[in-house]
Amino acid sequence: MLCGCWNRQRTIVVGSKSYTEQIVLGEIVARHLENRLQTSVERKLGLGSTLLVHQLLLSGQLDVYPEYTGTALMTLLKLAPEYDRAIVYERVRQEFQRQRLVIFPPLGFEDRVAVVVRGADARAGKLETLSDAAAYEPGWILAADHEFIERPDGYALLMKFYNLPVKAAPSSVSGGAAYGALQGNQANMAIGSESDALLSELDVKLLRDDRHAFLPSQAVLAARADTLDSHPGMRRALAELSGRFTDQIVRKLGHEVEIRHRKPADVAAEFLQQAGLAPR
């Protein structure tokens, strides 16, 4: 029994939130740690919301997961909005450090909110920006995931800056189902991420955030300091992933999983190989 407990303590656990981008990133992290540390890594991917995954990290049930600085600033730390990318990162880093958590340098891309309408509606209404959407007389029926609707840097911020003429409360859907609601006429506005693969597959229009409502939200890795201290080489291995991603790379990763229906594990292995991080 004692041996079993010791093994559980020594096993690194990688987590992620519940959508494709996070699951693929989590798999990349897990596989990279296995390669570099020559140890088994437990995966708890697709767990759920930001608050849930972060709480699991704090409680020691996870050791590392991908996070976004803007979301961390407002949703986790409950701090005031800040629009300087470097300041957001530094504030999150310092606050996480007080919780005995380590934020690594940015992965290289941002989790940018995508406010999307059907292409036909955009062409008919000459819609290019969210300010255009604010003056759209037919009004909006919005579909978004529950977290965007509830978190302070999501729906509340969108309405504060643009006061969109909505015809009803936003419809809560899961993940990519917002695009399905758009295509199925259950909604005429959907919330996603600019890295979503479906944006390049569907006849939709991404509206520009011309009033800069949404915070810079760089992708980072958040890890427990005690886990890093007890696993030699883990800190260095995670730091190797910083700066390795771009918007184009992340969109391609999502495309491989969502459109080509490949397994996240295979996509992660291919990414590490192409990035020069796979074992020789």
Residue pairs with C-beta under 8 A, 6 or more apart in sequence:
10 39
10 230
11 39
11 40
11 41
11 42
12 33
12 37
12 39
12 41
12 42
12 63
12 64
12 227
12 231
12 234
13 41
13 42
13 43
13 44
13 61
13 62
13 63
13 64
14 26
14 29
14 30
14 33
14 41
14 42
14 43
14 44
14 45
14 62
14 63
14 64
14 65
15 26
15 43
15 44
15 45
15 47
15 53
15 56
15 57
15 62
15 64
15 65
16 22
16 23
16 25
16 26
16 44
16 45
16 46
16 47
16 53
16 65
16 66
17 46
17 47
17 48
17 49
17 50
17 53
17 65
17 66
18 46
18 47
18 48
18 49
18 174
18 175
19 46
19 145
19 175
19 176
20 175
20 176
20 197
20 254
20 257
20 258
20 264
21 111
21 193
21 195
21 250
21 253
21 254
22 45
22 46
22 65
22 66
23 45
23 46
23 257
23 264
24 253
24 254
24 257
24 264
24 267
24 268
25 66
25 107
25 219
26 43
26 45
26 65
26 66
27 43
27 45
27 264
27 265
27 267
27 268
28 241
28 268
28 271
28 272
29 64
29 66
29 221
29 238
29 241
30 41
30 43
30 268
31 41
31 265
31 268
31 269
31 272
32 237
32 238
32 240
32 241
32 272
32 277
33 39
33 41
33 234
33 237
33 238
34 40
34 41
35 272
35 277
35 278
35 279
36 233
36 236
36 237
36 240
37 231
37 233
37 234
37 237
39 231
44 56
44 61
44 62
45 264
47 53
47 56
49 146
49 147
50 67
50 71
50 72
50 75
50 76
50 147
50 151
51 75
51 76
53 62
53 65
54 65
54 67
54 72
54 76
54 222
56 62
57 63
57 64
57 65
57 101
57 222
57 223
57 224
58 99
58 101
60 224
62 224
63 223
63 224
63 227
64 221
64 222
64 223
64 224
64 227
64 238
65 221
65 222
66 107
66 219
66 220
66 221
66 222
67 103
67 219
67 220
67 221
67 222
68 110
68 111
68 217
68 218
68 219
68 220
69 85
69 88
69 89
69 92
69 103
69 106
69 216
69 217
69 218
69 220
70 88
70 111
70 153
70 214
70 215
70 216
70 217
70 218
71 111
71 151
71 153
71 217
72 92
72 96
72 222
73 79
73 81
73 82
73 88
73 91
73 92
73 153
73 215
74 81
74 151
74 152
74 153
74 215
75 151
75 152
75 153
77 91
77 92
77 95
78 152
79 91
79 95
81 153
81 157
81 215
82 88
82 91
82 215
83 212
83 215
83 216
84 216
85 216
85 218
88 215
88 216
88 217
88 218
89 103
89 106
89 218
89 220
92 103
92 220
93 103
96 102
96 103
96 222
97 103
97 225
100 224
100 225
100 226
101 222
101 223
101 224
101 225
102 222
102 223
102 224
102 225
102 228
102 235
103 220
103 221
103 222
104 220
104 221
104 222
104 223
104 238
104 239
104 241
104 242
105 220
105 239
105 242
105 243
106 218
106 219
106 220
106 242
106 243
107 218
107 219
107 220
107 221
107 241
107 242
107 243
107 244
107 245
108 219
108 242
108 243
108 244
108 245
108 246
109 195
109 218
109 219
109 245
109 246
109 247
109 249
109 250
110 216
110 217
110 218
110 219
110 247
111 193
111 195
111 217
111 218
111 219
112 193
112 194
112 195
112 214
112 217
113 148
113 154
113 158
113 191
113 192
113 193
113 194
113 209
113 214
114 191
114 192
114 193
114 194
114 196
114 199
114 206
115 130
115 133
115 158
115 189
115 190
115 191
115 206
115 207
115 209
116 178
116 179
116 182
116 189
116 190
116 191
116 192
116 199
116 204
116 205
116 206
116 207
117 127
117 133
117 182
117 188
117 189
117 190
117 204
117 205
117 207
118 182
118 183
118 188
118 203
118 204
118 205
119 202
119 203
119 204
119 205
120 203
121 127
121 188
121 205
122 128
122 205
122 207
123 205
125 132
125 136
125 138
126 132
127 133
127 136
127 205
127 207
128 205
128 207
128 208
129 207
129 208
129 209
129 210
130 158
130 161
130 162
130 164
130 207
130 208
130 209
130 210
130 211
130 213
131 162
131 210
131 211
132 207
133 140
133 162
133 164
133 189
133 207
134 162
134 163
134 164
134 165
136 165
137 165
138 188
139 165
139 166
139 167
140 164
140 165
140 166
140 167
140 188
140 189
141 166
141 167
141 168
141 171
141 186
141 187
141 188
141 189
142 155
142 164
142 166
142 170
142 171
142 187
142 189
142 190
142 191
143 170
143 171
143 173
143 177
143 178
143 181
143 182
143 186
143 187
143 189
143 190
143 191
144 154
144 155
144 170
144 171
144 172
144 173
144 178
144 190
144 191
145 172
145 173
145 174
145 175
145 178
145 191
146 172
146 174
147 154
148 154
148 155
148 191
149 155
149 170
149 172
153 214
153 215
153 217
154 191
155 170
155 191
157 213
157 214
157 215
158 164
158 213
158 214
159 166
160 213
161 211
161 213
162 211
162 213
164 189
171 181
171 186
171 187
173 180
173 181
176 192
176 196
176 198
176 258
178 187
178 190
178 191
178 192
179 190
179 192
179 196
179 198
179 202
179 204
181 187
181 190
182 188
182 189
182 190
182 202
182 204
183 202
190 204
192 198
192 199
194 206
194 247
195 247
195 250
195 251
195 254
196 251
196 254
197 251
197 254
197 255
197 257
197 258
197 259
198 258
198 259
199 206
199 251
200 251
200 255
201 259
219 245
221 238
221 241
221 242
223 234
223 238
227 234
228 234
228 235
228 238
240 277
241 277
244 275
244 277
249 271
253 267
253 271
256 262
256 267
256 270
257 263
257 264
257 267
269 278
272 278
